[in-house]
Amino acid sequence: MSKKPTPNDNRSNTKNPNNSANKAAVDNRSTQLNPQHQPSKGPKNKK
């Protein structure tokens, strides 16, 4: 039986500096703040 990780388990993995999920989260945060990459325009909501 495989146990599904809880949201708290996922958060623990993200906060653990020895886990690869931490590196992925840090990379994602740094690219969101990178001024050389423009944010996505997203879909236009036309009313």
N, C-alpha and C positions, 0 to 999 in steps of 0.2 A: 504494500500500500504506500502510495506517495502522498505525503502531506503537503497541501498547498501552503505557501508562505502567507502569513497574515500581513496586512499593511504595516504593522509595527516591525515585523521581520524585515520587510523591504526597506524601511527607513533605517533600521540598524545597519543593514548592508551598505546603504548609501553613505551613512555617517562614519563607517569604519574605514580608516585610511589604508588598511591592508587589503581591502576588497576591491576588485576591479570595478564594481558598481560605483564606488566613490570616484574613481578616475573619470568614468564616463559622465557623472553628474557635474564634476568640476569643469570638465571640458565644455559641457553644454552651457553652463553658466557663463563661462568666459567668452564663448562665441556669441551669446546673446548681447553682451555688453561691448562687442567689438565694433567700433565705428566704421571700419572698412567694409563691413558686410551690411548692406541695407536690409532692413526688416521686410518681411513679405507684405505685400499690399493686401492680400486676402481677398475674398469674394466681396464684390460690391453689393450692398443690399439696396435694391431699387424698389421704391414704394410706389 
